[in-house]
Amino acid sequence: MTNKINGKVWKFGDDINTDLIIPARYLNTTKPEELAAHLMEDADTQFPKKISPGDLIVAGKNFGCGSSREHAPLAIKAAGMGAVIAKSYARIFFRNAINIGLPILESETAAEKIEPGNQVEIDFKTGTIKNLTKNETYPATVFPEFMQQLINAGGLMAWIKKERMTHE
């Protein structure tokens, strides 16, 4: 992850659960590319074909509620989504996203004001979300430095491997 990304917005509502993010019928695989091929398909069967690398998901409150499986944030990351912006996250999804290195941001204002198709730029270091389409800026909660390091490394396991190599 870089400090800044820019992408097109795909918008979803409140209480988007993990079964909508990646339907349970695909949980027999942990291959990221297979999960990505089915991302949000129950909301929009063509969704995986419409998105481009770096695009963003913007949603309402309680994004990622439901089961505790890591498949949901993994499918989002593997599909090439640049980040998820939501009013709030289910706590287990939040932790799973950090653990696999999926950039997520909490911003009630951004979640309310950003519209589908808007072009948005995110500065992860400052927590600034710029809606380039509407020429508006919204604040987001900034992660502590350690959590930014986990995301930048590609997740918890990648961070641990990197730390081991620097101390050997």
Rosetta constraint file for C-alpha pairs under 8 A:
AtomPair CA 1 CA 103 HARMONIC 7.77 0.50
AtomPair CA 1 CA 151 HARMONIC 7.00 0.50
AtomPair CA 1 CA 152 HARMONIC 5.01 0.50
AtomPair CA 1 CA 153 HARMONIC 7.78 0.50
AtomPair CA 1 CA 154 HARMONIC 7.52 0.50
AtomPair CA 2 CA 152 HARMONIC 7.20 0.50
AtomPair CA 3 CA 123 HARMONIC 5.76 0.50
AtomPair CA 3 CA 124 HARMONIC 5.27 0.50
AtomPair CA 3 CA 125 HARMONIC 5.93 0.50
AtomPair CA 4 CA 121 HARMONIC 6.93 0.50
AtomPair CA 4 CA 122 HARMONIC 5.40 0.50
AtomPair CA 4 CA 123 HARMONIC 4.50 0.50
AtomPair CA 4 CA 124 HARMONIC 6.13 0.50
AtomPair CA 4 CA 125 HARMONIC 7.98 0.50
AtomPair CA 5 CA 54 HARMONIC 7.14 0.50
AtomPair CA 5 CA 82 HARMONIC 6.83 0.50
AtomPair CA 5 CA 121 HARMONIC 5.58 0.50
AtomPair CA 5 CA 122 HARMONIC 5.37 0.50
AtomPair CA 5 CA 123 HARMONIC 6.91 0.50
AtomPair CA 6 CA 54 HARMONIC 6.69 0.50
AtomPair CA 6 CA 55 HARMONIC 7.54 0.50
AtomPair CA 6 CA 82 HARMONIC 7.81 0.50
AtomPair CA 6 CA 119 HARMONIC 7.08 0.50
AtomPair CA 6 CA 120 HARMONIC 5.56 0.50
AtomPair CA 6 CA 121 HARMONIC 4.18 0.50
AtomPair CA 6 CA 122 HARMONIC 6.37 0.50
AtomPair CA 7 CA 54 HARMONIC 5.21 0.50
AtomPair CA 7 CA 55 HARMONIC 4.33 0.50
AtomPair CA 7 CA 56 HARMONIC 5.82 0.50
AtomPair CA 7 CA 82 HARMONIC 7.09 0.50
AtomPair CA 7 CA 119 HARMONIC 5.60 0.50
AtomPair CA 7 CA 120 HARMONIC 5.53 0.50
AtomPair CA 7 CA 121 HARMONIC 6.57 0.50
AtomPair CA 8 CA 54 HARMONIC 7.60 0.50
AtomPair CA 8 CA 55 HARMONIC 4.76 0.50
AtomPair CA 8 CA 56 HARMONIC 5.90 0.50
AtomPair CA 8 CA 117 HARMONIC 5.60 0.50
AtomPair CA 8 CA 118 HARMONIC 5.78 0.50
AtomPair CA 8 CA 119 HARMONIC 4.63 0.50
AtomPair CA 8 CA 120 HARMONIC 6.36 0.50
AtomPair CA 9 CA 55 HARMONIC 6.06 0.50
AtomPair CA 9 CA 56 HARMONIC 4.84 0.50
AtomPair CA 9 CA 57 HARMONIC 5.84 0.50
AtomPair CA 9 CA 58 HARMONIC 6.53 0.50
AtomPair CA 9 CA 114 HARMONIC 7.90 0.50
AtomPair CA 9 CA 115 HARMONIC 7.19 0.50
AtomPair CA 9 CA 116 HARMONIC 5.32 0.50
AtomPair CA 9 CA 117 HARMONIC 4.94 0.50
AtomPair CA 9 CA 118 HARMONIC 5.44 0.50
AtomPair CA 9 CA 119 HARMONIC 6.32 0.50
AtomPair CA 9 CA 120 HARMONIC 7.02 0.50
AtomPair CA 10 CA 55 HARMONIC 7.44 0.50
AtomPair CA 10 CA 56 HARMONIC 6.06 0.50
AtomPair CA 10 CA 57 HARMONIC 4.95 0.50
AtomPair CA 10 CA 58 HARMONIC 6.17 0.50
AtomPair CA 10 CA 116 HARMONIC 5.24 0.50
AtomPair CA 10 CA 117 HARMONIC 6.37 0.50
AtomPair CA 11 CA 57 HARMONIC 5.82 0.50
AtomPair CA 11 CA 58 HARMONIC 4.78 0.50
AtomPair CA 11 CA 59 HARMONIC 5.71 0.50
AtomPair CA 11 CA 115 HARMONIC 6.80 0.50
AtomPair CA 11 CA 116 HARMONIC 5.21 0.50
AtomPair CA 12 CA 16 HARMONIC 7.42 0.50
AtomPair CA 12 CA 57 HARMONIC 7.36 0.50
AtomPair CA 12 CA 58 HARMONIC 6.22 0.50
AtomPair CA 12 CA 59 HARMONIC 4.65 0.50
AtomPair CA 12 CA 60 HARMONIC 6.92 0.50
AtomPair CA 13 CA 59 HARMONIC 5.16 0.50
AtomPair CA 13 CA 60 HARMONIC 4.94 0.50
AtomPair CA 13 CA 61 HARMONIC 7.61 0.50
AtomPair CA 14 CA 59 HARMONIC 6.40 0.50
AtomPair CA 14 CA 60 HARMONIC 4.26 0.50
AtomPair CA 14 CA 61 HARMONIC 4.82 0.50
AtomPair CA 14 CA 62 HARMONIC 6.26 0.50
AtomPair CA 14 CA 63 HARMONIC 6.65 0.50
AtomPair CA 15 CA 60 HARMONIC 7.16 0.50
AtomPair CA 15 CA 61 HARMONIC 6.04 0.50
AtomPair CA 15 CA 62 HARMONIC 4.89 0.50
AtomPair CA 15 CA 63 HARMONIC 5.41 0.50
AtomPair CA 15 CA 64 HARMONIC 7.16 0.50
AtomPair CA 15 CA 65 HARMONIC 6.31 0.50
AtomPair CA 16 CA 20 HARMONIC 6.47 0.50
AtomPair CA 16 CA 21 HARMONIC 7.23 0.50
AtomPair CA 16 CA 59 HARMONIC 7.83 0.50
AtomPair CA 16 CA 62 HARMONIC 6.95 0.50
AtomPair CA 16 CA 63 HARMONIC 4.99 0.50
AtomPair CA 16 CA 64 HARMONIC 5.70 0.50
AtomPair CA 16 CA 65 HARMONIC 6.46 0.50
AtomPair CA 17 CA 21 HARMONIC 6.45 0.50
AtomPair CA 17 CA 63 HARMONIC 6.48 0.50
AtomPair CA 17 CA 64 HARMONIC 4.73 0.50
AtomPair CA 17 CA 65 HARMONIC 4.48 0.50
AtomPair CA 17 CA 66 HARMONIC 5.17 0.50
AtomPair CA 17 CA 67 HARMONIC 7.83 0.50
AtomPair CA 18 CA 22 HARMONIC 6.05 0.50
AtomPair CA 18 CA 23 HARMONIC 7.44 0.50
AtomPair CA 18 CA 64 HARMONIC 5.16 0.50
AtomPair CA 18 CA 65 HARMONIC 6.07 0.50
AtomPair CA 18 CA 66 HARMONIC 5.61 0.50
AtomPair CA 18 CA 67 HARMONIC 6.24 0.50
AtomPair CA 18 CA 69 HARMONIC 7.71 0.50
AtomPair CA 18 CA 72 HARMONIC 5.59 0.50
AtomPair CA 19 CA 23 HARMONIC 4.49 0.50
AtomPair CA 19 CA 24 HARMONIC 5.71 0.50
AtomPair CA 19 CA 66 HARMONIC 7.28 0.50
AtomPair CA 19 CA 67 HARMONIC 7.76 0.50
AtomPair CA 19 CA 72 HARMONIC 7.91 0.50
AtomPair CA 20 CA 40 HARMONIC 5.71 0.50
AtomPair CA 20 CA 41 HARMONIC 7.58 0.50
AtomPair CA 20 CA 42 HARMONIC 6.06 0.50
AtomPair CA 20 CA 43 HARMONIC 6.79 0.50
AtomPair CA 21 CA 39 HARMONIC 5.69 0.50
AtomPair CA 21 CA 40 HARMONIC 4.61 0.50
AtomPair CA 21 CA 41 HARMONIC 7.73 0.50
AtomPair CA 21 CA 64 HARMONIC 7.64 0.50
AtomPair CA 21 CA 72 HARMONIC 5.71 0.50
AtomPair CA 21 CA 75 HARMONIC 7.77 0.50
AtomPair CA 21 CA 76 HARMONIC 7.89 0.50
AtomPair CA 22 CA 26 HARMONIC 7.06 0.50
AtomPair CA 22 CA 27 HARMONIC 7.96 0.50
AtomPair CA 22 CA 35 HARMONIC 7.00 0.50
AtomPair CA 22 CA 38 HARMONIC 6.35 0.50
AtomPair CA 22 CA 39 HARMONIC 5.35 0.50
AtomPair CA 22 CA 40 HARMONIC 6.01 0.50
AtomPair CA 22 CA 41 HARMONIC 7.58 0.50
AtomPair CA 22 CA 71 HARMONIC 7.01 0.50
AtomPair CA 22 CA 72 HARMONIC 5.56 0.50
AtomPair CA 22 CA 75 HARMONIC 6.89 0.50
AtomPair CA 23 CA 27 HARMONIC 7.44 0.50
AtomPair CA 23 CA 38 HARMONIC 7.60 0.50
AtomPair CA 23 CA 40 HARMONIC 7.75 0.50
AtomPair CA 23 CA 41 HARMONIC 7.80 0.50
AtomPair CA 23 CA 42 HARMONIC 7.18 0.50
AtomPair CA 26 CA 35 HARMONIC 7.01 0.50
AtomPair CA 26 CA 38 HARMONIC 7.79 0.50
AtomPair CA 27 CA 71 HARMONIC 7.27 0.50
AtomPair CA 29 CA 34 HARMONIC 7.30 0.50
AtomPair CA 29 CA 35 HARMONIC 7.36 0.50
AtomPair CA 30 CA 34 HARMONIC 7.76 0.50
AtomPair CA 30 CA 35 HARMONIC 7.15 0.50
AtomPair CA 30 CA 71 HARMONIC 7.03 0.50
AtomPair CA 31 CA 35 HARMONIC 6.41 0.50
AtomPair CA 32 CA 36 HARMONIC 6.08 0.50
AtomPair CA 32 CA 74 HARMONIC 6.41 0.50
AtomPair CA 32 CA 75 HARMONIC 6.09 0.50
AtomPair CA 32 CA 78 HARMONIC 5.38 0.50
AtomPair CA 33 CA 37 HARMONIC 6.37 0.50
AtomPair CA 33 CA 75 HARMONIC 7.68 0.50
AtomPair CA 33 CA 78 HARMONIC 6.00 0.50
AtomPair CA 33 CA 79 HARMONIC 7.19 0.50
AtomPair CA 34 CA 38 HARMONIC 7.07 0.50
AtomPair CA 35 CA 39 HARMONIC 6.52 0.50
AtomPair CA 35 CA 71 HARMONIC 7.30 0.50
AtomPair CA 35 CA 74 HARMONIC 7.55 0.50
AtomPair CA 35 CA 75 HARMONIC 4.90 0.50
AtomPair CA 35 CA 78 HARMONIC 7.47 0.50
AtomPair CA 36 CA 48 HARMONIC 7.00 0.50
AtomPair CA 36 CA 74 HARMONIC 7.92 0.50
AtomPair CA 36 CA 75 HARMONIC 4.55 0.50
AtomPair CA 36 CA 76 HARMONIC 6.53 0.50
AtomPair CA 36 CA 77 HARMONIC 7.85 0.50
AtomPair CA 36 CA 78 HARMONIC 5.40 0.50
AtomPair CA 36 CA 79 HARMONIC 4.53 0.50
AtomPair CA 37 CA 48 HARMONIC 5.67 0.50
AtomPair CA 37 CA 79 HARMONIC 7.22 0.50
AtomPair CA 38 CA 48 HARMONIC 6.41 0.50
AtomPair CA 38 CA 75 HARMONIC 7.86 0.50
AtomPair CA 39 CA 47 HARMONIC 7.03 0.50
AtomPair CA 39 CA 48 HARMONIC 5.91 0.50
AtomPair CA 39 CA 75 HARMONIC 6.04 0.50
AtomPair CA 39 CA 76 HARMONIC 6.70 0.50
AtomPair CA 39 CA 79 HARMONIC 7.38 0.50
AtomPair CA 40 CA 44 HARMONIC 6.29 0.50
AtomPair CA 40 CA 45 HARMONIC 7.45 0.50
AtomPair CA 40 CA 47 HARMONIC 6.42 0.50
AtomPair CA 40 CA 48 HARMONIC 7.46 0.50
AtomPair CA 41 CA 45 HARMONIC 4.19 0.50
AtomPair CA 41 CA 46 HARMONIC 6.60 0.50
AtomPair CA 41 CA 47 HARMONIC 5.97 0.50
AtomPair CA 41 CA 48 HARMONIC 7.13 0.50
AtomPair CA 43 CA 47 HARMONIC 7.99 0.50
AtomPair CA 46 CA 50 HARMONIC 6.28 0.50
AtomPair CA 47 CA 51 HARMONIC 6.41 0.50
AtomPair CA 48 CA 79 HARMONIC 7.33 0.50
AtomPair CA 51 CA 55 HARMONIC 6.50 0.50
AtomPair CA 51 CA 81 HARMONIC 7.96 0.50
AtomPair CA 52 CA 80 HARMONIC 7.12 0.50
AtomPair CA 52 CA 81 HARMONIC 7.49 0.50
AtomPair CA 53 CA 79 HARMONIC 7.29 0.50
AtomPair CA 53 CA 80 HARMONIC 4.53 0.50
AtomPair CA 53 CA 81 HARMONIC 5.73 0.50
AtomPair CA 53 CA 82 HARMONIC 6.90 0.50
AtomPair CA 54 CA 80 HARMONIC 5.93 0.50
AtomPair CA 54 CA 81 HARMONIC 4.93 0.50
AtomPair CA 54 CA 82 HARMONIC 4.03 0.50
AtomPair CA 54 CA 83 HARMONIC 7.54 0.50
AtomPair CA 55 CA 80 HARMONIC 7.41 0.50
AtomPair CA 55 CA 81 HARMONIC 4.98 0.50
AtomPair CA 55 CA 82 HARMONIC 5.47 0.50
AtomPair CA 55 CA 83 HARMONIC 7.47 0.50
AtomPair CA 56 CA 81 HARMONIC 5.61 0.50
AtomPair CA 56 CA 82 HARMONIC 5.54 0.50
AtomPair CA 56 CA 83 HARMONIC 5.28 0.50
AtomPair CA 56 CA 84 HARMONIC 5.78 0.50
AtomPair CA 56 CA 85 HARMONIC 7.51 0.50
AtomPair CA 57 CA 81 HARMONIC 7.36 0.50
AtomPair CA 57 CA 83 HARMONIC 6.59 0.50
AtomPair CA 57 CA 84 HARMONIC 4.73 0.50
AtomPair CA 57 CA 85 HARMONIC 6.25 0.50
AtomPair CA 58 CA 84 HARMONIC 5.81 0.50
AtomPair CA 58 CA 85 HARMONIC 4.72 0.50
AtomPair CA 58 CA 86 HARMONIC 5.60 0.50
AtomPair CA 58 CA 111 HARMONIC 6.00 0.50
AtomPair CA 58 CA 114 HARMONIC 7.61 0.50
AtomPair CA 59 CA 63 HARMONIC 6.72 0.50
AtomPair CA 59 CA 84 HARMONIC 7.74 0.50
AtomPair CA 59 CA 85 HARMONIC 6.36 0.50
AtomPair CA 59 CA 86 HARMONIC 4.63 0.50
AtomPair CA 59 CA 87 HARMONIC 6.84 0.50
AtomPair CA 59 CA 111 HARMONIC 5.89 0.50
AtomPair CA 60 CA 86 HARMONIC 5.24 0.50
AtomPair CA 60 CA 87 HARMONIC 5.00 0.50
AtomPair CA 60 CA 88 HARMONIC 6.91 0.50
AtomPair CA 60 CA 108 HARMONIC 7.76 0.50
AtomPair CA 60 CA 111 HARMONIC 5.90 0.50
AtomPair CA 60 CA 112 HARMONIC 7.46 0.50
AtomPair CA 61 CA 86 HARMONIC 6.29 0.50
AtomPair CA 61 CA 87 HARMONIC 4.68 0.50
AtomPair CA 61 CA 88 HARMONIC 4.59 0.50
AtomPair CA 61 CA 89 HARMONIC 6.48 0.50
AtomPair CA 62 CA 86 HARMONIC 7.92 0.50
AtomPair CA 62 CA 87 HARMONIC 7.34 0.50
AtomPair CA 62 CA 88 HARMONIC 5.06 0.50
AtomPair CA 62 CA 89 HARMONIC 4.42 0.50
AtomPair CA 62 CA 90 HARMONIC 5.07 0.50
AtomPair CA 63 CA 86 HARMONIC 6.66 0.50
AtomPair CA 63 CA 87 HARMONIC 8.00 0.50
AtomPair CA 63 CA 88 HARMONIC 6.31 0.50
AtomPair CA 63 CA 89 HARMONIC 4.56 0.50
AtomPair CA 63 CA 90 HARMONIC 5.89 0.50
AtomPair CA 63 CA 93 HARMONIC 7.78 0.50
AtomPair CA 64 CA 72 HARMONIC 7.54 0.50
AtomPair CA 64 CA 89 HARMONIC 6.11 0.50
AtomPair CA 64 CA 90 HARMONIC 5.45 0.50
AtomPair CA 64 CA 93 HARMONIC 5.29 0.50
AtomPair CA 64 CA 94 HARMONIC 7.79 0.50
AtomPair CA 65 CA 89 HARMONIC 7.27 0.50
AtomPair CA 65 CA 90 HARMONIC 4.88 0.50
AtomPair CA 65 CA 92 HARMONIC 7.95 0.50
AtomPair CA 65 CA 93 HARMONIC 6.98 0.50
AtomPair CA 66 CA 90 HARMONIC 8.00 0.50
AtomPair CA 68 CA 92 HARMONIC 5.89 0.50
AtomPair CA 68 CA 93 HARMONIC 6.77 0.50
AtomPair CA 70 CA 74 HARMONIC 6.16 0.50
AtomPair CA 70 CA 93 HARMONIC 7.57 0.50
AtomPair CA 70 CA 96 HARMONIC 5.82 0.50
AtomPair CA 70 CA 97 HARMONIC 7.76 0.50
AtomPair CA 71 CA 75 HARMONIC 5.92 0.50
AtomPair CA 72 CA 76 HARMONIC 6.54 0.50
AtomPair CA 72 CA 93 HARMONIC 7.91 0.50
AtomPair CA 73 CA 77 HARMONIC 6.17 0.50
AtomPair CA 73 CA 93 HARMONIC 7.16 0.50
AtomPair CA 73 CA 96 HARMONIC 6.84 0.50
AtomPair CA 73 CA 97 HARMONIC 5.38 0.50
AtomPair CA 73 CA 100 HARMONIC 7.56 0.50
AtomPair CA 73 CA 102 HARMONIC 6.71 0.50
AtomPair CA 74 CA 78 HARMONIC 5.91 0.50
AtomPair CA 74 CA 97 HARMONIC 7.64 0.50
AtomPair CA 74 CA 100 HARMONIC 6.92 0.50
AtomPair CA 74 CA 102 HARMONIC 7.70 0.50
AtomPair CA 75 CA 79 HARMONIC 6.04 0.50
AtomPair CA 76 CA 80 HARMONIC 6.83 0.50
AtomPair CA 76 CA 81 HARMONIC 5.88 0.50
AtomPair CA 76 CA 102 HARMONIC 7.82 0.50
AtomPair CA 77 CA 81 HARMONIC 5.63 0.50
AtomPair CA 77 CA 82 HARMONIC 7.49 0.50
AtomPair CA 77 CA 83 HARMONIC 7.95 0.50
AtomPair CA 77 CA 102 HARMONIC 5.81 0.50
AtomPair CA 82 CA 103 HARMONIC 7.12 0.50
AtomPair CA 83 CA 102 HARMONIC 6.60 0.50
AtomPair CA 83 CA 103 HARMONIC 4.83 0.50
AtomPair CA 83 CA 104 HARMONIC 5.43 0.50
AtomPair CA 83 CA 105 HARMONIC 7.64 0.50
AtomPair CA 84 CA 103 HARMONIC 6.59 0.50
AtomPair CA 84 CA 104 HARMONIC 4.73 0.50
AtomPair CA 84 CA 105 HARMONIC 6.31 0.50
AtomPair CA 85 CA 104 HARMONIC 5.81 0.50
AtomPair CA 85 CA 105 HARMONIC 4.77 0.50
AtomPair CA 85 CA 106 HARMONIC 5.82 0.50
AtomPair CA 85 CA 107 HARMONIC 6.72 0.50
AtomPair CA 85 CA 110 HARMONIC 7.58 0.50
AtomPair CA 85 CA 111 HARMONIC 6.69 0.50
AtomPair CA 86 CA 104 HARMONIC 7.89 0.50
AtomPair CA 86 CA 105 HARMONIC 6.48 0.50
AtomPair CA 86 CA 106 HARMONIC 5.20 0.50
AtomPair CA 86 CA 107 HARMONIC 6.02 0.50
AtomPair CA 86 CA 108 HARMONIC 6.87 0.50
AtomPair CA 86 CA 110 HARMONIC 7.81 0.50
AtomPair CA 86 CA 111 HARMONIC 5.54 0.50
AtomPair CA 87 CA 106 HARMONIC 5.38 0.50
AtomPair CA 87 CA 107 HARMONIC 5.14 0.50
AtomPair CA 87 CA 108 HARMONIC 4.27 0.50
AtomPair CA 87 CA 109 HARMONIC 7.74 0.50
AtomPair CA 87 CA 110 HARMONIC 7.91 0.50
AtomPair CA 87 CA 111 HARMONIC 5.73 0.50
AtomPair CA 88 CA 106 HARMONIC 5.76 0.50
AtomPair CA 88 CA 107 HARMONIC 7.58 0.50
AtomPair CA 88 CA 108 HARMONIC 7.61 0.50
AtomPair CA 89 CA 93 HARMONIC 6.65 0.50
AtomPair CA 89 CA 94 HARMONIC 5.85 0.50
AtomPair CA 89 CA 106 HARMONIC 7.78 0.50
AtomPair CA 90 CA 94 HARMONIC 6.19 0.50
AtomPair CA 91 CA 95 HARMONIC 6.29 0.50
AtomPair CA 92 CA 96 HARMONIC 6.05 0.50
AtomPair CA 93 CA 97 HARMONIC 5.95 0.50
AtomPair CA 94 CA 98 HARMONIC 6.48 0.50
AtomPair CA 94 CA 104 HARMONIC 7.81 0.50
AtomPair CA 95 CA 99 HARMONIC 6.10 0.50
AtomPair CA 96 CA 100 HARMONIC 6.29 0.50
AtomPair CA 97 CA 101 HARMONIC 6.02 0.50
AtomPair CA 97 CA 102 HARMONIC 4.90 0.50
AtomPair CA 97 CA 103 HARMONIC 7.13 0.50
AtomPair CA 97 CA 104 HARMONIC 7.30 0.50
AtomPair CA 98 CA 102 HARMONIC 5.87 0.50
AtomPair CA 98 CA 103 HARMONIC 7.10 0.50
AtomPair CA 98 CA 104 HARMONIC 7.92 0.50
AtomPair CA 98 CA 147 HARMONIC 7.23 0.50
AtomPair CA 98 CA 150 HARMONIC 6.86 0.50
AtomPair CA 98 CA 151 HARMONIC 6.01 0.50
AtomPair CA 98 CA 155 HARMONIC 6.19 0.50
AtomPair CA 98 CA 156 HARMONIC 7.36 0.50
AtomPair CA 99 CA 150 HARMONIC 7.25 0.50
AtomPair CA 99 CA 151 HARMONIC 7.60 0.50
AtomPair CA 99 CA 155 HARMONIC 4.74 0.50
AtomPair CA 99 CA 156 HARMONIC 4.74 0.50
AtomPair CA 99 CA 157 HARMONIC 7.49 0.50
AtomPair CA 100 CA 151 HARMONIC 7.42 0.50
AtomPair CA 100 CA 154 HARMONIC 6.27 0.50
AtomPair CA 100 CA 155 HARMONIC 4.07 0.50
AtomPair CA 100 CA 156 HARMONIC 6.32 0.50
AtomPair CA 100 CA 157 HARMONIC 7.75 0.50
AtomPair CA 101 CA 150 HARMONIC 6.42 0.50
AtomPair CA 101 CA 151 HARMONIC 4.05 0.50
AtomPair CA 101 CA 152 HARMONIC 6.84 0.50
AtomPair CA 101 CA 153 HARMONIC 7.08 0.50
AtomPair CA 101 CA 154 HARMONIC 4.36 0.50
AtomPair CA 101 CA 155 HARMONIC 3.76 0.50
AtomPair CA 101 CA 156 HARMONIC 7.19 0.50
AtomPair CA 102 CA 151 HARMONIC 6.41 0.50
AtomPair CA 102 CA 154 HARMONIC 7.60 0.50
AtomPair CA 102 CA 155 HARMONIC 7.50 0.50
AtomPair CA 103 CA 151 HARMONIC 6.40 0.50
AtomPair CA 105 CA 127 HARMONIC 7.80 0.50
AtomPair CA 105 CA 140 HARMONIC 6.18 0.50
AtomPair CA 105 CA 141 HARMONIC 6.50 0.50
AtomPair CA 105 CA 142 HARMONIC 7.62 0.50
AtomPair CA 106 CA 140 HARMONIC 5.49 0.50
AtomPair CA 106 CA 141 HARMONIC 5.65 0.50
AtomPair CA 107 CA 111 HARMONIC 6.11 0.50
AtomPair CA 107 CA 138 HARMONIC 7.47 0.50
AtomPair CA 107 CA 139 HARMONIC 6.44 0.50
AtomPair CA 107 CA 140 HARMONIC 4.60 0.50
AtomPair CA 107 CA 141 HARMONIC 6.68 0.50
AtomPair CA 108 CA 112 HARMONIC 6.26 0.50
AtomPair CA 109 CA 113 HARMONIC 6.08 0.50
AtomPair CA 109 CA 138 HARMONIC 6.27 0.50
AtomPair CA 109 CA 139 HARMONIC 7.51 0.50
AtomPair CA 110 CA 114 HARMONIC 5.58 0.50
AtomPair CA 110 CA 129 HARMONIC 7.31 0.50
AtomPair CA 110 CA 138 HARMONIC 5.59 0.50
AtomPair CA 110 CA 139 HARMONIC 7.53 0.50
AtomPair CA 110 CA 140 HARMONIC 7.89 0.50
AtomPair CA 114 CA 118 HARMONIC 6.68 0.50
AtomPair CA 114 CA 131 HARMONIC 7.02 0.50
AtomPair CA 118 CA 131 HARMONIC 6.87 0.50
AtomPair CA 118 CA 132 HARMONIC 7.30 0.50
AtomPair CA 118 CA 133 HARMONIC 5.44 0.50
AtomPair CA 118 CA 134 HARMONIC 7.69 0.50
AtomPair CA 119 CA 131 HARMONIC 6.15 0.50
AtomPair CA 119 CA 132 HARMONIC 5.45 0.50
AtomPair CA 119 CA 133 HARMONIC 5.50 0.50
AtomPair CA 120 CA 129 HARMONIC 6.92 0.50
AtomPair CA 120 CA 130 HARMONIC 5.59 0.50
AtomPair CA 120 CA 131 HARMONIC 4.53 0.50
AtomPair CA 120 CA 132 HARMONIC 5.47 0.50
AtomPair CA 120 CA 133 HARMONIC 7.31 0.50
AtomPair CA 121 CA 129 HARMONIC 5.84 0.50
AtomPair CA 121 CA 130 HARMONIC 5.06 0.50
AtomPair CA 121 CA 131 HARMONIC 6.50 0.50
AtomPair CA 121 CA 132 HARMONIC 6.93 0.50
AtomPair CA 122 CA 127 HARMONIC 7.17 0.50
AtomPair CA 122 CA 128 HARMONIC 5.91 0.50
AtomPair CA 122 CA 129 HARMONIC 4.60 0.50
AtomPair CA 122 CA 130 HARMONIC 6.32 0.50
AtomPair CA 123 CA 127 HARMONIC 5.63 0.50
AtomPair CA 123 CA 128 HARMONIC 5.19 0.50
AtomPair CA 123 CA 129 HARMONIC 6.43 0.50
AtomPair CA 124 CA 128 HARMONIC 6.92 0.50
AtomPair CA 124 CA 142 HARMONIC 7.00 0.50
AtomPair CA 125 CA 142 HARMONIC 7.04 0.50
AtomPair CA 126 CA 142 HARMONIC 6.48 0.50
AtomPair CA 127 CA 139 HARMONIC 5.99 0.50
AtomPair CA 127 CA 140 HARMONIC 4.79 0.50
AtomPair CA 127 CA 141 HARMONIC 5.95 0.50
AtomPair CA 127 CA 142 HARMONIC 4.92 0.50
AtomPair CA 128 CA 137 HARMONIC 6.85 0.50
AtomPair CA 128 CA 138 HARMONIC 6.09 0.50
AtomPair CA 128 CA 139 HARMONIC 5.11 0.50
AtomPair CA 128 CA 140 HARMONIC 6.10 0.50
AtomPair CA 129 CA 137 HARMONIC 5.61 0.50
AtomPair CA 129 CA 138 HARMONIC 5.10 0.50
AtomPair CA 129 CA 139 HARMONIC 6.18 0.50
AtomPair CA 129 CA 140 HARMONIC 6.95 0.50
AtomPair CA 130 CA 135 HARMONIC 7.09 0.50
AtomPair CA 130 CA 136 HARMONIC 5.84 0.50
AtomPair CA 130 CA 137 HARMONIC 4.40 0.50
AtomPair CA 130 CA 138 HARMONIC 6.40 0.50
AtomPair CA 131 CA 135 HARMONIC 5.53 0.50
AtomPair CA 131 CA 136 HARMONIC 5.12 0.50
AtomPair CA 131 CA 137 HARMONIC 6.04 0.50
AtomPair CA 131 CA 138 HARMONIC 7.95 0.50
AtomPair CA 132 CA 136 HARMONIC 6.94 0.50
AtomPair CA 143 CA 147 HARMONIC 5.91 0.50
AtomPair CA 143 CA 148 HARMONIC 6.05 0.50
AtomPair CA 144 CA 148 HARMONIC 6.40 0.50
AtomPair CA 145 CA 149 HARMONIC 6.22 0.50
AtomPair CA 146 CA 150 HARMONIC 6.47 0.50
AtomPair CA 147 CA 151 HARMONIC 6.37 0.50
AtomPair CA 148 CA 152 HARMONIC 5.97 0.50
AtomPair CA 149 CA 153 HARMONIC 6.00 0.50
AtomPair CA 149 CA 159 HARMONIC 7.51 0.50
AtomPair CA 150 CA 154 HARMONIC 6.47 0.50
AtomPair CA 150 CA 155 HARMONIC 5.02 0.50
AtomPair CA 150 CA 156 HARMONIC 5.54 0.50
AtomPair CA 150 CA 158 HARMONIC 7.89 0.50
AtomPair CA 150 CA 159 HARMONIC 5.74 0.50
AtomPair CA 151 CA 155 HARMONIC 5.16 0.50
AtomPair CA 151 CA 156 HARMONIC 7.71 0.50
AtomPair CA 153 CA 158 HARMONIC 5.79 0.50
AtomPair CA 153 CA 159 HARMONIC 5.21 0.50
AtomPair CA 153 CA 162 HARMONIC 7.83 0.50
AtomPair CA 154 CA 158 HARMONIC 5.75 0.50
AtomPair CA 154 CA 159 HARMONIC 7.05 0.50
AtomPair CA 155 CA 159 HARMONIC 6.13 0.50
AtomPair CA 156 CA 160 HARMONIC 6.17 0.50
AtomPair CA 157 CA 161 HARMONIC 6.24 0.50
AtomPair CA 158 CA 162 HARMONIC 6.14 0.50
AtomPair CA 159 CA 163 HARMONIC 6.11 0.50
AtomPair CA 160 CA 164 HARMONIC 6.14 0.50
AtomPair CA 161 CA 165 HARMONIC 6.28 0.50
AtomPair CA 162 CA 166 HARMONIC 6.37 0.50
AtomPair CA 163 CA 167 HARMONIC 6.32 0.50
AtomPair CA 164 CA 168 HARMONIC 6.15 0.50
